[in-house]
Amino acid sequence: MSKPEIRAALDTSVVMRLLTGHPSDQALIARTYLAETERLGAKVYVSNLVIMEAYFACQHHYKMPKADVLRGLRTLLSLSTFVVHPQVLSLLSTDGLATAKPGFLDRLILAEACGVNLPLVTFEKASARLAGVEVLKAV
């Protein structure tokens, strides 16, 4: 059996409609598109940048708590129709992620750096406890 075709990369606006259901007319169109993609046996790609934008937009524009946003992203992106960075789903399943230091976005950036076998260089002191991170210090 051949590997399923990736039909398209989704923009943040589509992911937001799927996450929030608002506005309802666009959410219906997004759900219909996703159902058609699934019917075709195809997949859609969601980039880390889109995931980051959706994470912030849900909190800022929809006033959703971090834990709810993370749960929604995990539920949505776990659907078999979605293709994401290999570490996204395991990261979204991290216990206590909504209050973790470093937080979700720092960990997502680290996952991407590790995915291309590079250390992450940062000034974020909280990141020092994660493998693959080099924290720059003032001399």
N, C-alpha and C positions, 0 to 999 in steps of 0.2 A: 504494500500500500504506500502511496506517495505522501510526502509531507504536505499538510494543508497549506493552501495559498494564503499569504497575508494580503488581504484586500486593500487595506488602507491604514494610515496612521491617523489616530483621532486627535483633534484639537481640544484644547481645554474647554471650549464652549460646549462641545458635545459631551465630554466627560462630566461637566457640571450639570447638564440636563439629566444625565443618567443617575447622578448622585442625589440630586435635590428634587427632581421632578418639576422644576420651575424654569421658565414658564411652561405650563402644561402642554401647550400646542407643540412647542419645540421638543419637549421631553417625549411626547408620543412619536414624533418623527425620528428621534434618536433611538428609541426602543424598537421601532419598526425596522430601522436600518440594521440594528444589531441582530434582530430576529432573522432578517433576510440573509445577513452574513452567516449566521449559524446554519440556516437552511441550506446554504450553498456549500457548507463544510469548510468555510474559509475562516480567517481570523482577522483581528484588528490589533495594531500595535499602539501602545501607549508609552511615550518616552518619559524619562525621569523628569524632564522639565515640565511636561504637562502634569505629572503627578504632583510636583512641587507647587505649581500654580493653583491646582485644584485644592490642595491642602490649605494654602493661604486664603483662597477665595471663599471656601466654605466657612472658615473662621471669621474672616473680615466682613464679608457681605451678607452671610447668612447667620452669623453669630453662633455657629455650631461649636460645641466644646471639642477640644483636640481629640479626646478619646472617641467621640462619635464620628469625627472625620476619619480617623485612622480605621475604625471598625467598618465604616462605609467603603473606604478605599479597598480594604482587604476583601470585603464581600464582593464588590464589583470586579476587582482585578483578578479574583480567584476563578471567575467564570472561565470555562474552557475556551471561549471565543477570544479571550484576551492574551496578547503576548506582551510581556514586560521584561525588564532587566532581570536576569536570573536570581538575584538576591532580594528583589522587592517583596515578594510574598513572605519569605521567611522573616525579613525585617519587620514587616507589618504585623507579624505574629509574635513579636517580642513582648514578653510580659512587662507591664509598667511603662510602655513606650511613651504614653502621653505625658508622663512627668520625668522621663529619663533625662539625664545630663551626661553626655551630649544627647541632643534630641534627634527626632526622626530625620530632619533634613541633613544634619551633619553626618548621620549614619548612612544616609542615602548617597551623599557625596563620597564618603569613604568607600562604599560598596562599588561605586563606579570606578574609582581610582584603583582599587584592588582588582577589579575585573580586567584592567589593562596592565596589571602587575607593576603598579607604581605606588610608592608611599604617598600619603597625603600630608602636605606641609601646611601648618596652620599656626595661628596665635591663640586659638581656643584651648585654654588650659584643661577644660573638662575632657577634651578629646584624648588627652595623654593616656588615659586608661584603656584605650582601644588599640588593638594590634594593627600595625600598618600606618601609624600616625607619628609624625615628627612635629613636636611643638617648638616653634622658634622662641628663644628667650632673649630679652634685652641684656646687653653686656654691661 
